[in-house]
Amino acid sequence: MPNLVLEYSNSVDERVNVQGLLEDLHKVALDSGLFELASVKSRALRCHNWLVGEEGDSVDFIHINFDLLTGRSQNKTRIIKSADGGTTRTSEPRTQFDGECSRYGY
């Protein structure tokens, strides 16, 4: 069961179509053919309090997690690892993808 969570700082709404980004990311997961369609869950969480390095809350962010439960075949795991740039940790019970999306103005 894949879970896509898009977290973003509250002022990102002024420059980014968050709903459009979420819909496109959800569609990519659906169209991948790797998951049962009804099991794909996506959501966006607007953060009102955050800190980034020494900049505090003066820097905006978009953070995308794509978490999977264990139990994927070796072939599906290989495909997912290649899609997330190899950041999949096999010792962890889930995969995490952290990326940025310049297409949406960020």
Backbone torsions as a table, in degrees:
resi	resn	phi	psi	omega
1	MET	NA	108.2	179.2
2	PRO	-81.8	140.6	175.7
3	ASN	-126.1	118.8	177.6
4	LEU	-103.5	123.1	179.2
5	VAL	-123.6	119.2	178.5
6	LEU	-106.0	111.8	176.8
7	GLU	-103.8	142.7	-179.3
8	TYR	-152.5	151.9	177.3
9	SER	-72.0	148.3	-170.0
10	ASN	-60.7	-27.6	-179.8
11	SER	-81.0	-6.2	176.2
12	VAL	-61.9	-32.6	179.1
13	ASP	-52.3	-28.7	-177.7
14	GLU	-70.5	-24.1	-174.2
15	ARG	-120.7	-14.5	-172.3
16	VAL	-125.9	137.5	172.5
17	ASN	-81.5	86.9	-174.2
18	VAL	-62.5	-43.8	179.8
19	GLN	-61.8	-42.4	178.1
20	GLY	-63.0	-42.0	177.4
21	LEU	-62.0	-46.7	179.1
22	LEU	-60.3	-44.5	179.7
23	GLU	-62.4	-41.7	179.2
24	ASP	-66.0	-43.0	178.4
25	LEU	-63.7	-40.9	178.5
26	HIS	-62.2	-42.9	179.9
27	LYS	-63.5	-38.2	177.5
28	VAL	-60.2	-44.4	178.7
29	ALA	-63.9	-41.9	179.0
30	LEU	-64.1	-44.5	-175.5
31	ASP	-76.5	-10.3	-176.8
32	SER	-66.2	-25.5	-177.0
33	GLY	77.4	6.7	-177.1
34	LEU	-93.0	-12.7	-171.8
35	PHE	-132.5	154.2	169.2
36	GLU	-67.9	130.5	-172.6
37	LEU	-56.7	-40.9	-178.0
38	ALA	-69.2	-14.3	-176.7
39	SER	-90.4	-12.0	-178.0
40	VAL	-77.5	123.0	-179.3
41	LYS	-125.9	129.7	-178.6
42	SER	-132.7	143.3	178.2
43	ARG	-154.5	155.0	176.8
44	ALA	-115.7	134.1	-179.9
45	LEU	-121.4	116.6	178.8
46	ARG	-84.3	125.1	-178.5
47	CYS	-98.0	131.4	178.9
48	HIS	-99.6	-18.2	179.4
49	ASN	-132.3	125.5	179.7
50	TRP	-159.9	162.5	174.5
51	LEU	-138.1	138.2	177.6
52	VAL	-127.6	112.3	178.2
53	GLY	49.2	-137.6	178.5
54	GLU	-86.2	-4.9	-178.1
55	GLU	-81.3	-11.9	-179.6
56	GLY	65.0	-130.2	-178.7
57	ASP	-101.5	17.9	179.2
58	SER	-86.9	-4.2	179.8
59	VAL	-112.3	130.0	177.0
60	ASP	-81.4	161.6	177.7
61	PHE	-151.2	156.0	166.4
62	ILE	-130.4	126.5	-179.5
63	HIS	-127.0	127.1	-177.7
64	ILE	-117.6	122.1	173.0
65	ASN	-108.6	135.7	173.6
66	PHE	-125.4	100.4	-173.7
67	ASP	-101.2	139.0	178.5
68	LEU	-127.2	142.2	170.2
69	LEU	-76.5	158.3	177.9
70	THR	-69.1	168.7	176.5
71	GLY	111.7	6.7	177.0
72	ARG	-77.3	149.8	175.5
73	SER	-66.7	162.9	179.3
74	GLN	-61.1	-37.2	-179.7
75	ASN	-66.3	-45.2	178.5
76	LYS	-64.1	-40.3	178.2
77	THR	-61.7	-41.8	178.6
78	ARG	-62.1	-43.3	179.4
79	ILE	-63.2	-44.5	-179.3
80	ILE	-65.6	-41.4	178.5
81	LYS	-61.2	-41.0	-179.3
82	SER	-69.6	-30.8	-179.9
83	ALA	-73.2	-30.0	-177.3
84	ASP	-99.0	17.2	176.1
85	GLY	74.6	18.6	176.9
86	GLY	82.2	16.0	-178.5
87	THR	-85.3	-0.9	178.6
88	THR	-63.4	131.9	177.0
89	ARG	-104.0	114.2	-176.4
90	THR	-70.3	-20.1	179.7
91	SER	-81.1	-14.4	179.5
92	GLU	-89.2	152.7	178.6
93	PRO	-78.8	2.8	179.4
94	ARG	-150.6	166.8	179.2
95	THR	-105.6	141.9	176.8
96	GLN	-125.7	130.6	175.6
97	PHE	-117.7	128.6	179.0
98	ASP	-123.9	117.4	-176.5
99	GLY	-144.9	174.8	176.2
100	GLU	-123.0	155.9	-173.8
101	CYS	-127.6	87.7	-176.6
102	SER	-69.3	-21.1	179.9
103	ARG	-60.0	-24.4	-175.7
104	TYR	-100.1	16.6	174.8
105	GLY	90.0	10.7	-179.0
106	TYR	-115.9	NA	NA
